[in-house]
Amino acid sequence: MAKRQGIIGLIVLLCFAFIFSGSNVYAADANVSTEEELVAAIDAGNNPILTADITLIKSVILPAGKEIVIKGNGKTISSDNTEKPQLFKINNSKVIFENVTLEGNQKTQGIWVEKSEIELSDVKMNNFVSTAEPGGLPNGGAIYALDTNINISGSTFENNKSLSGGSGGAIFFIGDNTKKMTVTGSTFNKNSCFKAESPQNTGGAIHFQSRLETEGRPVLEVTDSTFLIGTPFNTGGGIRLLDAKATVTNAEFKIGNLPDKYGVSGGGICSENSELTLTESKFTASGTSKVTFAGGFVDIVGSAENNTSVISNCTFTGKGQGNGLEIASYGGAICYETGIGGNHTIDNCTFTNISSSDTGGAVSIGTRKNELKYPDSDGIVYENSSASVTISNSTITNTQTLMWKAENAGGAIYVGPGNTLKLEKTTITNGNSLEGGLIYNAGTTEITGGSTLTGGVGFKLGGAIYNNGKLTIDDAEVSGNFVGDAHWSGNPHPNKPKEYGGINIYAAKDVTITPNAKIAVGKDTRVIDGQSKIILTGSLTNQLDVSISEVVQTTGFIENAYRKVGYLVATGDGTYVPTVEDAKIIHYFTKIDDASVVGVHDDIGKWDYVLDPVKKAVVLGQRAKMVYHTNADDAKFSDDSKVKDQLYTIYSKASTEPTQMTPLNEAPSRQGYSMKGWYKEEAATNLFDLLNTKFVDGKNEIT
């Protein structure tokens, strides 16, 4: 029995311990209508209930251990003192704000909170400006939170601002992996920072970061909320993440009628070395709004391996195609900045009417064209780019970059050096750029899974794709629109109007094309001898139109190659060896009329792609014909004919390649005679020396 009583006693003690350590559910309510009454109620541990608007002359300081609910009843607590640092200062307490408006009047910070738990329900926080604690920076216009859990629901943050040297126009949050902020059904309207420049000035609405990398990442959850982006800010007009973990669901980011250079990067979100999950959200831009640098809607930064992002079921809508409609310099919708690391996914997203000025009309994986890393400066050594990005089940329509600067590339997508892109089950339509109307690849890109690329315009080269890296076209359809500055241009190569400029693909470097690929017929893939070629992984089944550099181009867009026998067009991948049939399927696409037409591979003296059996490659070549005549009425071949033709394929200038002038494998017969040999002339005074007669001399090019 004594043992049982001990257990009951322990249960009673535990119950009391739970009651006393939980929320202050038994705190008395106290009606307040003045600053003095509000402070007195809080000091007494009561829950203030506002019966009138209150203007504060001093900061309300909550001693440690307080657990109170401030019930606003729709009333307002406002500031009237520019000298006090904040409206409320909370330390090691639990505070709930309900149905109240907190008004800063551009005079003070809203809430400074440390090592606490706070909740905002149906709260409006307007017109606060950050103030610096001694030795600190002026972070967080409405809320500065250190090592604190925050729950925000049904609330509005409007026109709050962090001052010079600070971040987090509305909220600045810093904590470890035990801390979390939840935002539900709330609105952030026109919050901002001090300037649109670095350092600091990050997070126009929310700046959210860890304390130290060794302490783990705090968690941010945003659901059913709206961000109306304000100006100015450096990075992250809506949310700025730094070594944090965030999930944003069913949110809307609106960038409307802001000026040019309203921010530097990440109009909606900037995530640096963080874990970002962004789903079922909507991004729109209008007016003249354009960030100076990267990511019109989302900017992702950082070389850490655990820098990851998953963006799914989102829509991104810009201002259209055309000069002055750009919303970023790099990555109109999304930019993964140069030096980016980690794994990133875009799935089931829609990008429409989006433009950037320099690279990646919709998505830029890297920033400046062909840049592997940012230049080291001020003692900072930057990392090489190494991101792996997958875009799947998505649609990208009506996108572009500008088209008159050498820096312009990738009307829809730009892939920078060191980065990898896998494009699966994705449709890209109607994109424009100087090079690569749809895609400019300087990294490693695989296009597969039934993806479709159509309607690309390259004002110089590469209507659909410009490849300056490692490119594989697998289960995909590619059809560029044209190359040049107008439909009536005839698709010219720049400065070489009698040549094509890669309407489908311009291969500055090798392109792998599998048997599953469908490259549009009547439009070219362009290869440069000694610089680029097509790599085959299997027997081709679809016609492939390939153009070449007919003459050398030494200025502008340099092509140090010219038409000749042996011009390399395609090879195998190391396991597959090209065949004569592959050479027939690859068609010499040219504006010059001395080439074989499609499907004809036995004409004489015409240029055509042929198989080089020595190099096991498809090259440019010609065919010659030797006519063998019996030269006697009663001399005949086995089929009773008097004439036999033999075709010779010329694929090299080397006198031993091919084995030239091989004799006809059949000799005619004549009753009573034996075959002596073949003669060049009817007079037949000298035998024709087949073995020592060559089509080529082994020295001069056949051009």
KOLVO-257796 format. One record per residue (C-alpha): x negated, y, z negated. Coordinates in steps of 0.001 Angstrom, whole numbers, padded with zeros to 6 digits. Last residue first. Layout:
<balums>
px=X	py=Y	pz=Z
...
</balums>
This chain:
<balums>
px=-038063	py=020971	pz=101627
px=-040274	py=017909	pz=101983
px=-043277	py=018853	pz=099925
px=-046699	py=018396	pz=101508
px=-049357	py=015967	pz=100401
px=-048159	py=012377	pz=100570
px=-048045	py=012456	pz=104348
px=-044384	py=011646	pz=104747
px=-042484	py=009421	pz=107193
px=-045497	py=007175	pz=107423
px=-047037	py=004971	pz=110119
px=-049633	py=002469	pz=108939
px=-047451	py=-000591	pz=108524
px=-045221	py=000091	pz=111493
px=-048054	py=000427	pz=114039
px=-046133	py=000783	pz=117335
px=-047830	py=-001327	pz=120006
px=-049359	py=000623	pz=122843
px=-048589	py=000398	pz=126583
px=-044887	py=-000166	pz=126273
px=-043744	py=001871	pz=129258
px=-040447	py=002315	pz=127412
px=-042265	py=004217	pz=124769
px=-042583	py=003706	pz=121023
px=-043361	py=000029	pz=121213
px=-042313	py=-002869	pz=119025
px=-044111	py=-006193	pz=118887
px=-045056	py=-009392	pz=120707
px=-041829	py=-011374	pz=120468
px=-041993	py=-014609	pz=122472
px=-040570	py=-015126	pz=125946
px=-038960	py=-017915	pz=127949
px=-035478	py=-017031	pz=126896
px=-035404	py=-013739	pz=125146
px=-034957	py=-013289	pz=121403
px=-034685	py=-010175	pz=119256
px=-036586	py=-009936	pz=115943
px=-034820	py=-009648	pz=112590
px=-036047	py=-008131	pz=109308
px=-036612	py=-004784	pz=110940
px=-040039	py=-003592	pz=109975
px=-040709	py=-001598	pz=106812
px=-041509	py=001892	pz=107976
px=-042114	py=003211	pz=104480
px=-042684	py=001469	pz=101185
px=-040940	py=004258	pz=099379
px=-042962	py=005755	pz=097890
px=-046390	py=004901	pz=099257
px=-046820	py=008154	pz=101174
px=-045748	py=010120	pz=098101
px=-043297	py=012876	pz=099043
px=-040499	py=011012	pz=097297
px=-036877	py=009972	pz=097776
px=-036704	py=009226	pz=101506
px=-034161	py=006499	pz=102182
px=-034789	py=004576	pz=105407
px=-031923	py=003375	pz=107559
px=-032389	py=000665	pz=110223
px=-030443	py=000683	pz=113471
px=-030197	py=-002291	pz=115840
px=-029637	py=-002201	pz=119591
px=-029239	py=-004978	pz=122194
px=-026358	py=-006761	pz=120499
px=-025681	py=-010467	pz=121006
px=-025177	py=-010984	pz=117233
px=-028477	py=-012830	pz=117010
px=-030300	py=-009973	pz=118693
px=-030601	py=-009861	pz=122446
px=-033054	py=-009851	pz=125329
px=-031404	py=-010563	pz=128695
px=-031075	py=-006969	pz=129757
px=-034455	py=-005969	pz=128437
px=-035485	py=-003039	pz=126250
px=-034580	py=-004860	pz=123032
px=-033896	py=-001552	pz=121315
px=-034716	py=-000783	pz=117644
px=-033527	py=002591	pz=116364
px=-035195	py=003914	pz=113192
px=-033057	py=006171	pz=111020
px=-034031	py=008674	pz=108344
px=-032223	py=009460	pz=105105
px=-032706	py=012352	pz=102736
px=-033492	py=013009	pz=099095
px=-032485	py=014673	pz=095844
px=-033105	py=012440	pz=092866
px=-031308	py=009813	pz=090796
px=-033796	py=007976	pz=088606
px=-035447	py=004613	pz=088167
px=-038860	py=006230	pz=088673
px=-039818	py=003607	pz=091267
px=-036315	py=002852	pz=092502
px=-035632	py=006536	pz=093309
px=-031908	py=006436	pz=093956
px=-030382	py=009010	pz=096265
px=-028636	py=012360	pz=095974
px=-028013	py=013825	pz=099401
px=-029578	py=016190	pz=101900
px=-028759	py=015446	pz=105519
px=-031269	py=014267	pz=108128
px=-029257	py=011179	pz=109010
px=-025873	py=010210	pz=107680
px=-025495	py=006994	pz=105694
px=-024152	py=008121	pz=102325
px=-020803	py=009712	pz=103110
px=-018364	py=009730	pz=100184
px=-018466	py=013475	pz=099576
px=-020161	py=015345	pz=102396
px=-023867	py=015063	pz=103005
px=-025816	py=018300	pz=102819
px=-026962	py=020647	pz=105591
px=-024111	py=023123	pz=105088
px=-025576	py=025148	pz=102208
px=-023042	py=026162	pz=099572
px=-024068	py=023228	pz=097399
px=-022719	py=020368	pz=095307
px=-024843	py=017241	pz=095835
px=-022459	py=014534	pz=094628
px=-023162	py=012065	pz=091809
px=-020973	py=009047	pz=092606
px=-023346	py=007835	pz=095330
px=-026422	py=008093	pz=093109
px=-024558	py=006144	pz=090430
px=-023822	py=003446	pz=093007
px=-027519	py=003196	pz=093877
px=-028148	py=002348	pz=090234
px=-029217	py=004133	pz=087058
px=-030979	py=002094	pz=084347
px=-029290	py=001982	pz=080930
px=-031239	py=001331	pz=077740
px=-033638	py=004258	pz=077813
px=-030971	py=006905	pz=078361
px=-030979	py=006584	pz=082123
px=-032073	py=009312	pz=084519
px=-030384	py=012067	pz=086504
px=-031129	py=014999	pz=088841
px=-034857	py=015114	pz=089549
px=-035816	py=016951	pz=092759
px=-037609	py=014144	pz=094648
px=-037203	py=015655	pz=098101
px=-037190	py=019398	pz=097691
px=-034918	py=022265	pz=096727
px=-036515	py=024778	pz=094396
px=-037399	py=025095	pz=090718
px=-038707	py=027765	pz=088359
px=-035282	py=029024	pz=087352
px=-035517	py=032322	pz=085463
px=-032317	py=034183	pz=084650
px=-033607	py=037720	pz=085006
px=-036723	py=037472	pz=087121
px=-038598	py=034544	pz=088665
px=-035808	py=032681	pz=090506
px=-037159	py=029875	pz=092687
px=-034926	py=028655	pz=095507
px=-032228	py=025967	pz=095798
px=-031809	py=025563	pz=092035
px=-029522	py=022561	pz=091873
px=-025822	py=021745	pz=091876
px=-024132	py=018612	pz=090551
px=-020605	py=017392	pz=091277
px=-019833	py=014259	pz=089251
px=-017319	py=011779	pz=090612
px=-015865	py=009530	pz=087918
px=-016820	py=005917	pz=087178
px=-020467	py=006328	pz=086209
px=-022370	py=003220	pz=085171
px=-023697	py=003612	pz=081655
px=-025573	py=005902	pz=079283
px=-026628	py=008448	pz=081893
px=-028850	py=011435	pz=081115
px=-028354	py=014456	pz=083357
px=-031384	py=016627	pz=083935
px=-033171	py=019709	pz=082676
px=-036476	py=021532	pz=082937
px=-038680	py=019921	pz=085587
px=-035930	py=020266	pz=088168
px=-033124	py=022534	pz=086939
px=-029638	py=021046	pz=086578
px=-026223	py=022617	pz=087263
px=-022876	py=020933	pz=086633
px=-020632	py=022138	pz=089392
px=-017005	py=022648	pz=090246
px=-015071	py=020859	pz=093000
px=-014430	py=017894	pz=090715
px=-013823	py=018546	pz=087008
px=-015998	py=016559	pz=084595
px=-014269	py=013541	pz=083111
px=-016482	py=011797	pz=080575
px=-015887	py=008175	pz=079617
px=-018818	py=006903	pz=081716
px=-021138	py=008907	pz=079430
px=-022792	py=012240	pz=080227
px=-025918	py=013268	pz=078318
px=-027053	py=016813	pz=079141
px=-030716	py=017800	pz=079273
px=-031721	py=021446	pz=078813
px=-030848	py=024692	pz=080636
px=-027884	py=022663	pz=081812
px=-025138	py=024994	pz=083021
px=-021908	py=023069	pz=082702
px=-018512	py=023326	pz=084400
px=-018986	py=026386	pz=086613
px=-022733	py=025863	pz=086468
px=-024113	py=028915	pz=088241
px=-023673	py=028051	pz=091919
px=-025958	py=029131	pz=094734
px=-025744	py=031402	pz=097772
px=-025280	py=034428	pz=095515
px=-028687	py=033975	pz=093869
px=-029160	py=037161	pz=091826
px=-026830	py=035736	pz=089160
px=-025441	py=032370	pz=090361
px=-022314	py=032990	pz=092322
px=-018797	py=031700	pz=091630
px=-017219	py=033075	pz=094789
px=-016915	py=036538	pz=093270
px=-013205	py=036737	pz=093993
px=-012278	py=035591	pz=090509
px=-014337	py=038407	pz=088994
px=-017494	py=039008	pz=086956
px=-019224	py=035771	pz=087804
px=-018894	py=032078	pz=087029
px=-015529	py=030398	pz=087359
px=-012839	py=028397	pz=085619
px=-014700	py=025622	pz=083865
px=-013278	py=022141	pz=083658
px=-014479	py=019657	pz=081053
px=-012504	py=016579	pz=080004
px=-013687	py=014489	pz=077058
px=-014503	py=010980	pz=075903
px=-018268	py=011472	pz=075993
px=-020089	py=014696	pz=076840
px=-023363	py=014805	pz=074903
px=-025415	py=017989	pz=074488
px=-028866	py=018540	pz=072994
px=-029937	py=022167	pz=073146
px=-029712	py=025050	pz=075633
px=-026426	py=023949	pz=077135
px=-024070	py=026551	pz=078586
px=-020547	py=025179	pz=078693
px=-017265	py=026149	pz=080393
px=-018299	py=028731	pz=082992
px=-022004	py=028273	pz=082366
px=-023984	py=031197	pz=083747
px=-023601	py=034951	pz=084276
px=-020062	py=036108	pz=083520
px=-019274	py=032659	pz=082187
px=-015537	py=032009	pz=082351
px=-013973	py=028969	pz=080717
px=-010550	py=027742	pz=081775
px=-010545	py=024229	pz=080408
px=-012171	py=022166	pz=077650
px=-010279	py=019053	pz=076572
px=-011177	py=016707	pz=073709
px=-010162	py=013064	pz=074008
px=-012237	py=011893	pz=071057
px=-015514	py=013319	pz=072351
px=-017756	py=016374	pz=072616
px=-021118	py=015896	pz=070916
px=-023279	py=018931	pz=070150
px=-026850	py=019272	pz=068909
px=-028233	py=022803	pz=068617
px=-028530	py=025544	pz=071247
px=-025001	py=025003	pz=072544
px=-022923	py=027783	pz=074074
px=-019298	py=026727	pz=074314
px=-016163	py=028115	pz=076018
px=-017341	py=030768	pz=078477
px=-020890	py=029558	pz=078004
px=-023192	py=032423	pz=078910
px=-021917	py=035992	pz=079274
px=-018708	py=035056	pz=077502
px=-015061	py=034269	pz=078159
px=-012638	py=031663	pz=076843
px=-009397	py=030326	pz=078261
px=-008647	py=026977	pz=076672
px=-010242	py=024771	pz=074026
px=-008432	py=021600	pz=072995
px=-009737	py=019377	pz=070194
px=-009509	py=015637	pz=069717
px=-013081	py=015590	pz=068396
px=-015906	py=018139	pz=068586
px=-018999	py=017090	pz=066652
px=-021364	py=019984	pz=065994
px=-024926	py=019826	pz=064675
px=-027120	py=022733	pz=063578
px=-030891	py=023107	pz=063894
px=-030626	py=025677	pz=066693
px=-027303	py=027540	pz=066913
px=-023909	py=026272	pz=068049
px=-021573	py=028969	pz=069462
px=-017879	py=028255	pz=069950
px=-015050	py=030019	pz=071826
px=-016716	py=032495	pz=074204
px=-020139	py=031092	pz=073385
px=-022939	py=033579	pz=074043
px=-023617	py=037334	pz=074138
px=-027145	py=038403	pz=073113
px=-028215	py=039093	pz=076719
px=-025603	py=041854	pz=076769
px=-022806	py=042376	pz=079307
px=-020170	py=039827	pz=078373
px=-018605	py=040630	pz=075027
px=-017431	py=037550	pz=073201
px=-014232	py=035690	pz=073920
px=-011174	py=033797	pz=072776
px=-007822	py=033008	pz=074347
px=-007038	py=029592	pz=072860
px=-008700	py=027251	pz=070358
px=-006675	py=024214	pz=069302
px=-007669	py=021707	pz=066621
px=-007491	py=017967	pz=066065
px=-011149	py=017926	pz=065023
px=-014055	py=020308	pz=064460
px=-016967	py=018654	pz=062666
px=-019922	py=020692	pz=061413
px=-023313	py=019430	pz=060208
px=-025496	py=022270	pz=058988
px=-029292	py=022375	pz=059231
px=-030369	py=025988	pz=059797
px=-033944	py=026645	pz=058747
px=-034485	py=028138	pz=055293
px=-035453	py=031714	pz=054442
px=-038634	py=032800	pz=052698
px=-038020	py=035962	pz=050679
px=-041119	py=038020	pz=049874
px=-039541	py=041227	pz=051124
px=-038743	py=039601	pz=054466
px=-038701	py=036198	pz=056152
px=-036877	py=036307	pz=059481
px=-033527	py=034482	pz=059362
px=-033719	py=030943	pz=060628
px=-033148	py=028937	pz=063828
px=-032002	py=031874	pz=065992
px=-031019	py=030956	pz=069572
px=-028395	py=033736	pz=069704
px=-027951	py=035590	pz=066420
px=-025521	py=034004	pz=063955
px=-025420	py=030299	pz=063333
px=-022474	py=027987	pz=063769
px=-020178	py=030608	pz=065309
px=-016465	py=029885	pz=065563
px=-013740	py=031832	pz=067397
px=-015551	py=034164	pz=069809
px=-018817	py=032501	pz=068876
px=-021680	py=034911	pz=069500
px=-022081	py=038660	pz=070104
px=-019000	py=040922	pz=070016
px=-016422	py=038616	pz=068528
px=-012952	py=037899	pz=069844
px=-009851	py=036025	pz=068703
px=-006549	py=035640	pz=070529
px=-005589	py=032302	pz=068952
px=-007322	py=029778	pz=066693
px=-005263	py=026839	pz=065437
px=-006459	py=024355	pz=062824
px=-005933	py=020607	pz=062582
px=-009344	py=019976	pz=061047
px=-012407	py=022160	pz=060486
px=-015088	py=020330	pz=058527
px=-018426	py=021276	pz=056984
px=-021421	py=019333	pz=055717
px=-024437	py=021031	pz=054141
px=-026878	py=023707	pz=055273
px=-026631	py=027212	pz=056755
px=-029843	py=029082	pz=057527
px=-028084	py=031171	pz=060179
px=-024543	py=031907	pz=059028
px=-021613	py=029545	pz=059368
px=-019132	py=031970	pz=060883
px=-015373	py=031596	pz=061109
px=-012708	py=033663	pz=062898
px=-014598	py=035982	pz=065238
px=-017866	py=034199	pz=064595
px=-020763	py=036636	pz=064913
px=-020199	py=040349	pz=065563
px=-016791	py=040370	pz=063909
px=-013157	py=041330	pz=064626
px=-013615	py=042084	pz=068332
px=-010706	py=043835	pz=070093
px=-012680	py=046837	pz=071326
px=-013453	py=045315	pz=074723
px=-010998	py=042588	pz=075556
px=-009416	py=039355	pz=074413
px=-006774	py=039356	pz=071701
px=-006205	py=040920	pz=068284
px=-006874	py=037913	pz=066101
px=-004881	py=034969	pz=064814
px=-006308	py=032193	pz=062659
px=-004027	py=029366	pz=061594
px=-004852	py=026759	pz=058939
px=-004080	py=023049	pz=058688
px=-007563	py=022243	pz=057435
px=-010778	py=023962	pz=056378
px=-013151	py=021725	pz=054424
px=-016350	py=023373	pz=053241
px=-019627	py=022234	pz=051775
px=-022805	py=023687	pz=050257
px=-023967	py=020622	pz=048360
px=-027063	py=020373	pz=050557
px=-027926	py=023980	pz=049716
px=-028783	py=026213	pz=052694
px=-026299	py=028984	pz=052086
px=-023536	py=030983	pz=053750
px=-019970	py=030491	pz=054963
px=-018065	py=033512	pz=056311
px=-014294	py=033309	pz=056822
px=-011947	py=035802	pz=058522
px=-014055	py=037986	pz=060811
px=-017055	py=035859	pz=059930
px=-020356	py=037672	pz=060410
px=-021808	py=041157	pz=060742
px=-020175	py=044564	pz=060797
px=-016650	py=043467	pz=060019
px=-014045	py=044657	pz=062509
px=-010560	py=046164	pz=062016
px=-009427	py=048341	pz=064928
px=-005747	py=047442	pz=064534
px=-004744	py=043901	pz=063658
px=-006074	py=040775	pz=061988
px=-004319	py=037624	pz=060807
px=-005288	py=034644	pz=058636
px=-002889	py=031926	pz=057488
px=-003387	py=029106	pz=055018
px=-002383	py=025461	pz=054956
px=-005776	py=024422	pz=053588
px=-009079	py=025835	pz=052417
px=-011377	py=023629	pz=050371
px=-014627	py=025405	pz=049543
px=-017523	py=023828	pz=047678
px=-020187	py=026491	pz=047170
px=-023626	py=027574	pz=048352
px=-022118	py=030881	pz=049483
px=-018441	py=031214	pz=050398
px=-017162	py=034486	pz=051879
px=-013403	py=034751	pz=052316
px=-010974	py=037117	pz=054064
px=-013097	py=039565	pz=056055
px=-016179	py=037444	pz=055538
px=-019081	py=039733	pz=056387
px=-020061	py=043426	pz=056249
px=-016848	py=045256	pz=055461
px=-014685	py=048045	pz=056921
px=-017232	py=048361	pz=059723
px=-014552	py=049514	pz=062196
px=-011530	py=050870	pz=060378
px=-008714	py=048883	pz=058758
px=-005427	py=048594	pz=060611
px=-004435	py=045280	pz=059063
px=-006451	py=042393	pz=057721
px=-003932	py=039993	pz=056237
px=-004984	py=036857	pz=054373
px=-002204	py=034431	pz=053525
px=-002503	py=031545	pz=051097
px=-000920	py=028122	pz=051335
px=-003771	py=026439	pz=049476
px=-007185	py=027746	pz=048424
px=-009363	py=025277	pz=046526
px=-012623	py=026585	pz=045101
px=-015838	py=025241	pz=043605
px=-018595	py=027692	pz=042756
px=-022203	py=028490	pz=043588
px=-021214	py=031991	pz=044719
px=-017685	py=032466	pz=046026
px=-016312	py=035803	pz=047291
px=-012556	py=036035	pz=047791
px=-010386	py=038607	pz=049586
px=-012795	py=040965	pz=051336
px=-015646	py=038511	pz=050962
px=-018974	py=040213	pz=051643
px=-020053	py=043872	pz=051382
px=-016846	py=045691	pz=050559
px=-014988	py=048821	pz=051656
px=-012079	py=048475	pz=052252
px=-008912	py=046551	pz=051464
px=-007582	py=043160	pz=052496
px=-003955	py=042295	pz=051904
px=-004392	py=038962	pz=050145
px=-001323	py=036816	pz=049559
px=-000782	py=033861	pz=047225
px=000937	py=030496	pz=047402
px=-001967	py=028720	pz=045673
px=-005446	py=029762	pz=044548
px=-007543	py=027355	pz=042466
px=-011002	py=028417	pz=041311
px=-013291	py=025990	pz=039508
px=-016556	py=026765	pz=037724
px=-019704	py=025116	pz=039073
px=-022374	py=023420	pz=037048
px=-024647	py=024591	pz=034237
px=-027929	py=023992	pz=036081
px=-026925	py=026367	pz=038890
px=-026553	py=029163	pz=036351
px=-023566	py=031262	pz=035353
px=-021344	py=030143	pz=038205
px=-019463	py=032493	pz=040507
px=-016140	py=034070	pz=041488
px=-015790	py=037579	pz=042950
px=-012132	py=038314	pz=043615
px=-010412	py=041221	pz=045428
px=-013117	py=042979	pz=047445
px=-015556	py=040252	pz=046528
px=-019111	py=041488	pz=046911
px=-020349	py=045052	pz=046366
px=-023696	py=043605	pz=045201
px=-026744	py=044432	pz=047331
px=-025702	py=045129	pz=049984
px=-023415	py=047333	pz=052050
px=-019762	py=048124	pz=052616
px=-019634	py=050390	pz=049583
px=-017968	py=050710	pz=046179
px=-015804	py=047599	pz=046202
px=-012196	py=047005	pz=047186
px=-008636	py=046017	pz=046320
px=-006059	py=046778	pz=048992
px=-003319	py=044427	pz=047769
px=-003895	py=041164	pz=045945
px=-000620	py=039284	pz=045559
px=000313	py=036347	pz=043330
px=002257	py=033124	pz=043659
px=-000340	py=031083	pz=041797
px=-003889	py=031927	pz=040714
px=-005807	py=029455	pz=038552
px=-009210	py=030266	pz=037068
px=-011366	py=027549	pz=035563
px=-014219	py=027108	pz=033137
px=-015892	py=023873	pz=032015
px=-018189	py=023852	pz=035058
px=-019857	py=027104	pz=034006
px=-018632	py=030695	pz=034045
px=-018515	py=034039	pz=035850
px=-015370	py=035774	pz=037066
px=-015104	py=039312	pz=038477
px=-011535	py=040276	pz=039294
px=-009935	py=043226	pz=041132
px=-012776	py=044878	pz=043040
px=-015143	py=042047	pz=042214
px=-018701	py=043305	pz=042451
px=-020768	py=046080	pz=040885
px=-023738	py=048246	pz=041825
px=-021611	py=051347	pz=042395
px=-018016	py=050880	pz=041240
px=-015679	py=047914	pz=041442
px=-012195	py=048866	pz=042599
px=-008523	py=048167	pz=042008
px=-005919	py=049316	pz=044515
px=-003361	py=046636	pz=043720
px=-003390	py=043408	pz=041745
px=000011	py=041729	pz=041579
px=001255	py=038836	pz=039455
px=003537	py=035858	pz=039880
px=001070	py=033579	pz=038136
px=-002447	py=034029	pz=036766
px=-004170	py=031473	pz=034515
px=-007655	py=032337	pz=033290
px=-010230	py=030259	pz=031413
px=-013148	py=032301	pz=030095
px=-016927	py=032044	pz=030110
px=-017210	py=035698	pz=031175
px=-014225	py=037478	pz=032702
px=-014180	py=041076	pz=033984
px=-010652	py=041976	pz=034985
px=-009080	py=044955	pz=036810
px=-012162	py=046581	pz=038337
px=-014479	py=043637	pz=037895
px=-018212	py=044298	pz=037722
px=-019905	py=047516	pz=036652
px=-023331	py=045980	pz=036082
px=-024859	py=045164	pz=032728
px=-027335	py=046531	pz=030197
px=-024614	py=048177	pz=028123
px=-021229	py=047141	pz=029544
px=-020628	py=048647	pz=032918
px=-017271	py=050044	pz=033946
px=-015034	py=048835	pz=036745
px=-012190	py=050870	pz=038182
px=-008502	py=050130	pz=037680
px=-005756	py=051406	pz=039968
px=-003117	py=048720	pz=039418
px=-002656	py=045542	pz=037414
px=000892	py=044219	pz=037682
px=001845	py=041244	pz=035544
px=004508	py=038612	pz=036142
px=002581	py=036069	pz=034095
px=-001043	py=036731	pz=033190
px=-002741	py=034174	pz=030982
px=-005930	py=034508	pz=029012
px=-008239	py=032008	pz=027382
px=-011383	py=033213	pz=025696
px=-015161	py=033132	pz=025732
px=-015374	py=036727	pz=026986
px=-012779	py=039177	pz=028292
px=-012944	py=042750	pz=029585
px=-009490	py=043742	pz=030786
px=-008413	py=046775	pz=032845
px=-011411	py=048970	pz=033601
px=-010996	py=052709	pz=033302
px=-010013	py=056019	pz=034853
px=-008570	py=055302	pz=038314
px=-005073	py=055634	pz=036785
px=-005683	py=052263	pz=035138
px=-002108	py=051002	pz=034947
px=-001206	py=047667	pz=033347
px=002355	py=046721	pz=034224
px=004004	py=044124	pz=032019
px=006136	py=041037	pz=032470
px=004034	py=038781	pz=030248
px=000395	py=039064	pz=029138
px=-000840	py=036018	pz=027202
px=-003904	py=036198	pz=024980
px=-006087	py=033494	pz=023461
px=-009159	py=034706	pz=021648
px=-012928	py=034415	pz=021632
px=-013453	py=038049	pz=022652
px=-010944	py=040375	pz=024271
px=-011425	py=044031	pz=025240
px=-008278	py=045673	pz=026559
px=-007851	py=048983	pz=028424
px=-011523	py=049240	pz=029316
px=-014747	py=051281	pz=028978
px=-013365	py=054337	pz=027166
px=-014582	py=057690	pz=028420
px=-012094	py=058271	pz=031237
px=-009177	py=058298	pz=028806
px=-005523	py=058313	pz=029799
px=-004942	py=054639	pz=030466
px=-001626	py=052925	pz=031030
px=000563	py=050263	pz=029444
px=003764	py=049992	pz=031447
px=007168	py=048449	pz=030683
px=008870	py=045546	pz=032454
px=009755	py=043871	pz=029142
px=006029	py=043865	pz=028447
px=005630	py=040910	pz=026131
px=002061	py=040745	pz=024827
px=001619	py=037208	pz=023529
px=-000917	py=036602	pz=020788
px=-003595	py=034219	pz=019603
px=-006439	py=036089	pz=017898
px=-009564	py=034214	pz=016805
px=-012114	py=036903	pz=017538
px=-011001	py=040505	pz=017149
px=-008897	py=042036	pz=019921
px=-010035	py=045515	pz=020902
px=-007492	py=047913	pz=022408
px=-009503	py=050663	pz=024056
px=-008610	py=054202	pz=023024
px=-006289	py=056894	pz=024370
px=-003676	py=054417	pz=025516
px=-000410	py=055445	pz=027154
px=002577	py=053287	pz=026269
px=005806	py=052795	pz=028210
px=008701	py=051923	pz=025939
px=010235	py=048966	pz=024099
px=007154	py=046818	pz=024458
px=007212	py=043552	pz=022525
px=003963	py=042954	pz=020641
px=003355	py=039391	pz=019427
px=002066	py=039561	pz=015858
px=-001446	py=038766	pz=014618
px=-001486	py=041702	pz=012231
px=-004243	py=043404	pz=014213
px=-002182	py=042929	pz=017368
px=000913	py=044491	pz=015815
px=-001110	py=047407	pz=014447
px=-002736	py=048093	pz=017820
px=000625	py=048166	pz=019598
px=002221	py=050307	pz=016876
px=-000592	py=052855	pz=017096
px=-000438	py=052997	pz=020889
px=003275	py=053683	pz=020759
px=006545	py=051884	pz=021569
px=006181	py=048564	pz=019768
px=008686	py=045881	pz=018790
px=007031	py=043117	pz=016781
px=007455	py=039406	pz=017363
px=006197	py=037088	pz=014650
px=003580	py=034481	pz=015382
px=005014	py=030955	pz=015079
px=003915	py=029777	pz=018532
px=000357	py=030906	pz=017922
px=-001129	py=028483	pz=020384
px=-002850	py=025389	pz=019046
px=-005418	py=025014	pz=016264
px=-002960	py=025465	pz=013391
px=-000390	py=023089	pz=014789
px=-002935	py=020439	pz=015736
px=-004614	py=020533	pz=012326
px=-001244	py=020232	pz=010615
px=-000473	py=017140	pz=012669
px=-003905	py=015682	pz=011992
px=-003462	py=016200	pz=008244
px=-000078	py=014482	pz=008321
px=-001534	py=011539	pz=010266
px=-004396	py=011232	pz=007770
px=-001957	py=011199	pz=004890
px=000067	py=008487	pz=006546
px=-003105	py=006408	pz=007029
px=-004120	py=006872	pz=003405
px=-000632	py=005876	pz=002242
px=-000956	py=002643	pz=004252
px=-004287	py=001800	pz=002629
px=-002831	py=002407	pz=-000817
px=000000	py=000000	pz=000000
</balums>
